[in-house]
Amino acid sequence: MKKFMTEQLPITIKSNIELIEKFVQIKSVTNKLEAQFNFQTMTAGWYGDEDNILFINLFLETPEDFLFQQRQTQVGEKNEFADDVISYFDQKQKQIDCFISLTDAEQQLLVKQKKLLSPFIQTKLQKVLNLIALQQKLLPI
C-alpha cells in the first residue's frame, strides 16, 4: 500500500465553526479559493526561492472571535490592515496568521443574498493577500 505525503500549501483558508454553520457553502467556497490563490501567487512569483516560502493562514472569523484574536498574545509582528483585518508575521517561521472578520453587516447581507458569498469572500481575501504582497514586496495577484 502506498503512503501519500501531503505537503502544506503556502496559503490556507480556515473558517470559524459559527460561519460554517451559518453559511453551508463557505467550506466549498474557501476550498476553491485556496486552490485559486495558491495558483495565482505561484504564477506571480511568490515562491521563487523554495527555501524561503512564506506561509499564509487566512482565518475567517465572526466579529466576537476576531476581537478575541486581537486580544491574544500572538507570536510575531502585529499588523492591523483594517479594523476587520489583523495579521501576525512570524519572521523565524516565515508564516503569517491573518484574522479576517466577517462583520455583522456583511453576514446579514450574505444571509439575504446567498449568491454573493463566493464573490464577496473572494474579493475580501484577495484584497488581504494584496496587502500582504505590498508589505512583503511581492507582486499583487
Protein Blocks (a to p, Z undefined) as FASTA:
>chain_A
ZZddddddfbdcdddfklmmmmmmlmmmmmmmmmmmmmmmmmnopmmpmmlcccdddddd
dfklmmmmmmpccedjdddfbfkbccdddfklopacddddddfklmmmmmmmmmlmmmmm
mmmmmmmmmmmmmmnopacZZ
